[in-house]
Amino acid sequence: MRLLISGGGTGGHIFPALSIADAVKRRWPDAEILFVGAEGRMEMEKVPAAGYNIVGLPVAGFDRRRPWRNFGVLWKLWKSMWKARRIVAEFKPDVAVGVGGYASGPVLKEAQRRGIPTLIQEQNSYPGVTNKLLAKKAKMICVAYDGTERFFPADKIVITGNPTRKELGDCTMTRREAKEQLGFNPDKPLVLSVGGSLGARTVNEAIAASSDALAEADASLYWQTGRYGAEEFAQRASTMLDTKATVFIKNMDVAYKAADLVVARAGAGTISELQNLGKACILIPSPNVAEDHQRHNAEALANVGAAVMILDREASEKLPEEISRLLGDPAAREALEKNIRKMARPGADEKIAEKIEEIIGN
């Protein structure tokens, strides 16, 4: 079985793609899997580290703020289309899977042109333009949210949930044990802040502005600053009580297990992890994403009492008071945990692998 998986750009695309590949390998150990990503993006490092081959395209996203730069983007897209043609022709996949991201469009478009069945894995509650266009000729569309028939052909939609990193659910530690392993006082509440591997300046500034609120609640803070601005926020963390700052958290299974409250962006992958683990959370959706999809993701949870949503422009003002409120009200956190757990769709990777098998069988 030959499987082509395209997409990436962020962990929210890459981790689901790797989970799907691993699930396929468990079913077909001799399957040949090739990834196609965008040159210079994090998938070019993460995918080989996971043991899979990857080819890069020179594709880039459109610059909505500086449209004059898009002449170069169009040139890269044209080159990517030609390279995608060669990749698909040489690899000859039985099925092509798109997980979103810059590389997904050229590869799935070429596969569909050649009559190769395609499966789209849409992580967000509000899809982007590329997946809406690809959906017309897709064989199947695996989604995580109800209501996507507004965007996709209803007869092609399968609700599977989003694949998440398997190791996150395998952690058997208690919350107390996880706090001790991370070096925190197990008797104090722990706030985990994760703005992404590159970092989110607004989230980091809001966390820094919450230092008094954290001190008053006698809480600990585990702060993933991300790469950009790491030195600045590490310096600010050094002035805060019971705070550990790091550029990247490798043992996310332990970090999630230890957390009493999570502050995060509202990417689809992060939300699925929080749902599957049943974590009380405050979501600060990024405004710098296509179709404003993170706000739609966060609203889907906030509307049913499964998360607290704070808009990016209000983060520094409102995050401290929300942290104070939730740390001071265990019942409110328990309600968030209960409601977000109801939205969980575990085992998405196996369900998608099953659908791939179904497509090939047909």
C-alpha positions in Angstrom: 0.0 0.0 0.0 1.4 3.4 -1.0 0.2 6.4 0.9 1.0 10.0 0.2 0.4 12.5 3.1 0.7 16.2 2.4 0.5 19.3 4.5 2.2 20.8 7.6 3.5 24.2 8.5 2.5 24.0 12.2 2.3 21.3 14.9 -1.4 21.4 14.5 -1.0 19.9 11.0 2.1 17.8 11.5 1.2 15.8 14.7 -2.2 14.6 13.2 -0.3 13.6 10.0 2.2 11.6 11.9 -0.5 10.0 14.0 -2.3 8.9 10.8 0.9 7.5 9.4 1.6 5.5 12.6 -2.0 4.1 12.6 -1.6 3.0 9.0 1.8 1.4 9.8 0.1 -0.6 12.6 -2.4 -2.0 10.2 0.0 -2.4 7.2 3.6 -2.7 8.5 4.9 -2.9 4.9 3.1 0.2 3.7 5.2 2.8 1.9 4.4 6.3 3.2 5.8 9.5 1.7 5.2 13.0 3.2 5.2 16.2 1.2 5.7 19.4 3.1 6.8 23.0 2.6 10.5 23.8 2.4 11.8 25.5 5.5 8.8 24.6 7.7 9.0 22.5 10.8 7.7 19.3 9.1 11.0 19.0 7.2 12.6 18.3 10.7 9.8 16.6 12.6 8.8 14.0 9.9 12.3 12.5 9.4 12.8 12.5 13.2 9.7 10.3 13.3 11.2 7.9 10.8 9.4 8.9 7.6 10.6 10.2 4.3 9.5 13.7 3.2 9.9 15.9 0.1 9.6 19.7 0.3 7.8 22.1 -2.0 8.8 25.8 -2.4 5.2 26.8 -1.6 4.3 29.7 0.7 1.1 31.3 2.0 -0.4 34.5 0.6 0.5 37.7 2.5 -2.8 39.4 3.2 -1.1 42.5 4.8 1.4 43.1 2.0 -0.2 42.1 -1.2 2.7 43.3 -3.4 4.7 40.4 -2.0 2.3 37.8 -3.6 4.0 37.9 -7.0 6.7 35.8 -5.5 4.2 33.6 -3.8 2.5 32.9 -7.1 5.8 32.0 -8.7 6.5 29.6 -5.8 3.0 28.1 -6.2 3.6 27.5 -9.9 6.9 25.8 -9.2 5.2 23.7 -6.5 2.5 22.6 -8.8 5.1 21.3 -11.3 7.1 19.6 -8.5 3.9 18.0 -7.1 3.2 16.6 -10.6 6.6 14.8 -10.6 6.2 13.5 -7.0 2.7 12.0 -7.6 3.8 10.6 -11.0 6.9 8.9 -9.5 5.5 7.7 -6.2 2.2 6.4 -7.7 0.1 6.5 -4.5 -3.0 4.4 -3.9 -4.5 7.3 -1.9 -3.4 10.8 -1.0 -4.3 12.4 2.3 -4.2 16.1 2.9 -4.0 17.4 6.5 -3.9 21.2 5.7 -1.1 23.6 5.3 0.7 25.1 2.3 1.8 21.8 0.6 -1.6 20.2 0.8 -3.2 22.1 -2.1 -0.7 21.3 -5.0 -0.4 17.7 -4.0 -4.1 16.8 -3.6 -5.0 18.9 -6.7 -2.5 16.8 -8.8 -3.7 13.5 -7.3 -7.3 14.4 -8.1 -6.3 15.4 -11.7 -4.8 11.9 -12.1 -7.8 10.1 -10.7 -6.1 9.1 -7.5 -8.6 9.0 -4.5 -8.0 11.7 -1.9 -9.0 12.0 1.7 -9.1 15.4 3.5 -8.5 15.6 7.2 -10.0 19.0 8.3 -9.1 19.9 11.8 -11.0 23.1 12.2 -14.6 24.0 12.8 -14.3 26.6 10.0 -12.3 25.2 6.9 -10.0 27.2 4.8 -10.5 28.0 1.1 -8.1 25.3 -0.2 -10.0 22.5 1.5 -13.3 23.8 0.4 -12.1 23.7 -3.2 -10.5 20.3 -2.9 -13.6 18.9 -1.2 -15.5 18.8 -4.5 -13.4 15.9 -5.9 -12.3 14.3 -2.6 -13.4 10.8 -1.9 -13.9 11.4 1.9 -13.6 14.3 4.3 -12.8 13.5 8.0 -13.8 16.2 10.4 -13.8 17.0 14.1 -16.8 19.3 14.5 -20.5 19.0 13.8 -21.9 21.5 11.2 -19.3 21.2 8.5 -22.0 20.3 5.9 -22.2 24.1 5.5 -18.9 23.9 3.7 -18.5 20.3 2.4 -20.7 17.8 0.5 -22.7 16.1 3.3 -22.4 12.6 1.7 -18.5 12.8 1.9 -18.3 13.9 5.6 -17.2 11.4 8.3 -16.9 12.7 11.9 -13.7 11.1 13.3 -12.2 13.8 15.5 -8.6 15.0 15.2 -5.7 12.6 15.7 -3.5 13.5 18.7 -0.1 12.4 19.9 -0.6 8.9 21.3 1.9 9.4 24.2 -0.3 12.1 25.7 -3.0 9.6 26.6 -0.5 7.0 27.8 0.8 8.9 30.9 -0.3 7.0 34.0 1.0 9.5 36.6 -1.3 11.2 39.0 -1.4 15.0 38.9 0.6 15.1 42.1 3.3 12.8 40.7 3.5 14.8 37.5 4.1 18.1 39.5 6.8 16.5 41.5 8.6 15.2 38.4 8.5 18.7 36.9 9.9 20.1 40.1 6.8 21.9 41.3 5.2 21.9 44.8 2.4 19.3 44.4 0.2 21.1 47.0 0.0 24.3 44.8 -2.2 24.7 41.7 -0.2 24.7 38.5 -0.9 26.9 35.4 0.5 25.6 32.1 0.9 28.2 29.3 1.6 26.9 25.8 1.7 29.4 23.0 3.2 27.1 20.4 6.7 26.1 19.4 7.4 29.4 17.7 5.7 31.4 20.5 2.8 33.8 20.7 3.7 37.3 21.9 0.2 38.2 23.0 -0.1 35.1 25.1 3.3 35.6 26.6 2.7 39.2 27.4 -0.6 38.3 29.0 1.1 35.7 31.1 3.7 38.2 32.2 0.8 40.6 33.1 -0.7 37.8 35.3 2.3 37.6 37.7 0.4 39.3 40.5 -2.7 37.1 40.0 -0.6 34.0 40.1 1.2 35.1 43.3 -2.0 36.0 45.0 -3.4 32.6 44.2 -0.2 31.0 45.4 0.1 29.2 42.1 3.0 27.8 40.1 3.6 28.5 36.4 5.1 26.2 33.7 5.6 28.6 30.8 6.5 27.5 27.3 7.6 30.8 25.7 8.3 29.5 22.2 11.3 30.4 20.1 10.5 34.1 19.3 11.1 36.4 22.2 12.4 33.5 24.4 15.2 35.5 26.0 12.9 38.4 26.8 10.3 36.3 28.5 12.8 34.1 30.2 14.1 37.2 31.9 10.6 38.3 32.9 9.9 34.8 34.2 13.0 35.1 36.5 11.3 37.9 38.4 8.1 35.8 39.0 7.5 33.5 41.9 7.6 29.7 41.4 7.9 29.9 37.6 9.7 27.7 35.2 10.1 29.1 31.6 11.3 27.0 28.7 11.4 27.5 24.9 9.9 24.1 24.2 8.3 21.4 26.4 9.4 17.9 25.3 7.4 15.9 27.9 4.0 17.4 27.1 2.3 14.2 28.5 3.7 15.1 32.0 3.0 18.8 31.6 -0.6 18.3 30.7 -1.1 15.7 33.5 0.4 18.2 36.1 -1.7 21.2 35.0 -4.7 22.4 36.9 -5.4 25.1 34.3 -4.1 25.5 30.7 -3.7 28.8 28.8 -3.3 28.2 25.1 -4.0 29.3 21.6 -7.0 27.7 19.9 -5.4 25.6 17.2 -7.4 22.5 16.4 -4.7 20.1 17.5 -4.3 21.8 20.9 -8.1 21.8 21.4 -8.3 18.1 20.6 -5.6 17.3 23.1 -7.4 19.3 25.7 -10.7 17.6 24.9 -9.2 14.1 25.1 -7.4 14.8 28.4 -10.3 16.8 29.9 -8.3 19.9 30.9 -9.8 23.2 32.1 -8.5 25.8 29.8 -8.5 29.5 28.8 -8.2 29.9 25.0 -6.8 33.0 23.3 -7.4 32.5 19.6 -4.8 33.9 17.2 -6.2 36.6 14.9 -3.4 36.0 12.4 -4.8 32.8 10.8 -6.8 32.1 7.6 -10.6 32.5 7.9 -10.2 33.5 11.6 -10.6 29.8 12.3 -9.1 29.8 15.8 -11.8 32.1 17.0 -14.4 29.7 15.5 -12.7 26.8 17.2 -12.7 28.5 20.6 -16.3 29.7 20.3 -17.4 26.1 19.7 -16.1 25.3 23.2 -17.0 28.5 24.9 -20.6 28.3 23.8 -21.1 25.0 25.7 -19.1 25.9 28.8 -16.1 23.8 27.8 -13.6 26.6 27.8 -13.1 30.3 28.6 -12.3 32.4 25.5 -10.5 35.7 25.6 -9.9 37.7 22.4 -6.3 38.4 21.5 -6.7 42.2 21.8 -8.1 41.8 25.4 -5.6 39.2 26.6 -3.4 41.3 28.9 -6.4 42.9 30.5 -8.6 39.9 31.0 -6.3 37.0 31.5 -5.2 37.9 35.1 -8.8 38.2 36.3 -9.8 34.9 34.7 -6.8 33.1 36.2 -7.7 34.5 39.6 -11.3 33.5 39.2 -10.7 29.9 38.1 -7.8 29.2 40.5 -10.1 30.4 43.3 -13.1 28.3 42.2 -12.3 24.6 41.9 -16.0 23.9 41.1 -15.7 26.1 38.0 -12.6 24.3 36.8 -14.3 20.9 37.4 -17.3 22.1 35.3 -14.9 23.1 32.4 -13.2 19.7 32.7 -16.5 17.8 32.6 -17.8 19.8 29.6 -14.7 19.6 27.5 -14.3 15.9 28.1 -17.8 15.4 26.6 -16.5 16.8 23.3 -13.6 14.3 23.1 -13.4 12.0 20.1 -10.5 9.6 21.0 -9.1 7.1 18.5 -9.3 9.4 15.5 -6.1 8.1 14.0 -7.4 4.5 13.9 -10.8 5.7 12.5 -9.0 7.6 9.7 -6.7 4.6 8.9 -9.9 2.5 8.7 -11.4 5.0 6.2 -8.1 4.8 4.1 -8.5 1.0 4.0 -12.1 1.5 2.9 -11.2 3.8 0.1 -8.5 1.4 -1.2 -10.9 -1.6 -0.9 -13.5 0.2 -2.9 
